[in-house]
């Protein structure tokens, strides 16, 4: 899956930072710089699992190559295992 840009609204960014301690830069790097594992999720959404300094999971909608971020959080153990199998 090819992502060319990331859209993260201010309200969502603040929620992700407050609730999950994930920075905008981590989300962008996970989707744009890393080679994340993409999985199809519910309601036309996708889950990307990537690793830079730590494992991050990002839920997003793909709109013509633009990732519309829904949420992001540190990956769970099962997500890390899935990523390592890629």
C-alpha positions as CSV (number, residue, x, y, z in Angstrom):
1,X,0.0,0.0,0.0
2,X,1.4,3.4,-0.9
3,X,0.9,6.3,1.4
4,X,2.1,9.7,0.0
5,X,0.8,12.0,2.7
6,X,-0.6,11.9,6.3
7,X,-3.6,14.0,7.6
8,X,-3.8,14.3,11.3
9,X,-6.3,16.8,12.7
10,X,-5.4,18.9,15.7
11,X,-8.1,17.3,18.0
12,X,-7.1,13.8,17.1
13,X,-3.4,14.6,17.5
14,X,-4.0,16.0,21.0
15,X,-6.0,12.9,21.9
16,X,-3.4,10.5,20.7
17,X,-0.6,12.4,22.5
18,X,-2.6,12.6,25.8
19,X,-4.0,9.1,25.8
20,X,-1.3,7.1,24.1
21,X,1.9,9.3,24.2
22,X,2.4,8.9,20.5
23,X,3.9,12.0,18.7
24,X,2.8,13.2,15.2
25,X,6.4,12.6,14.0
26,X,6.2,8.9,15.0
27,X,3.0,8.5,13.1
28,X,4.4,10.2,10.0
29,X,7.7,8.3,10.1
30,X,5.9,4.9,10.6
31,X,3.7,5.4,7.6
32,X,6.1,7.3,5.3
33,X,9.6,6.3,6.2
34,X,9.2,2.8,7.5
35,X,8.0,-0.3,5.7
36,X,4.9,-1.0,7.9
37,X,2.8,-4.1,7.7
38,X,-0.7,-3.0,6.5
39,X,-3.8,-5.0,7.5
40,X,-7.4,-4.4,6.4
41,X,-9.6,-3.5,9.4
42,X,-13.3,-2.9,9.8
43,X,-15.3,-0.2,8.1
44,X,-12.9,0.3,5.2
45,X,-10.0,1.2,7.6
46,X,-6.5,-0.1,7.7
47,X,-4.0,-0.9,10.5
48,X,-0.4,-0.2,9.9
49,X,2.2,-1.7,12.3
50,X,5.7,-0.2,12.1
51,X,9.0,0.0,14.0
52,X,11.4,2.9,14.3
53,X,12.4,3.5,17.9
54,X,9.4,1.5,19.2
55,X,6.5,-0.4,17.7
56,X,3.6,1.8,16.8
57,X,0.1,0.8,15.4
58,X,-1.8,3.3,13.3
59,X,-5.4,3.0,12.3
60,X,-6.3,5.1,9.3
61,X,-8.5,5.5,6.2
62,X,-6.8,5.6,2.8
63,X,-8.1,8.3,0.6
64,X,-6.2,8.3,-2.7
65,X,-2.9,7.8,-0.9
66,X,-3.6,10.2,1.9
67,X,-3.7,8.4,5.3
68,X,-6.5,10.0,7.4
69,X,-5.5,9.1,10.9
70,X,-8.1,7.7,13.2
71,X,-5.8,6.7,16.1
72,X,-2.3,5.5,16.9
73,X,-0.9,3.7,19.9
74,X,2.0,1.6,21.1
75,X,1.6,-1.9,19.5
76,X,0.4,-4.8,21.6
77,X,2.4,-8.1,21.8
78,X,0.2,-9.8,19.2
79,X,0.7,-6.9,16.8
80,X,4.5,-7.0,17.3
81,X,4.5,-10.8,16.6
82,X,2.5,-10.1,13.4
83,X,4.9,-7.4,12.3
84,X,7.9,-9.7,12.8
85,X,6.4,-12.4,10.6
86,X,6.1,-10.1,7.6
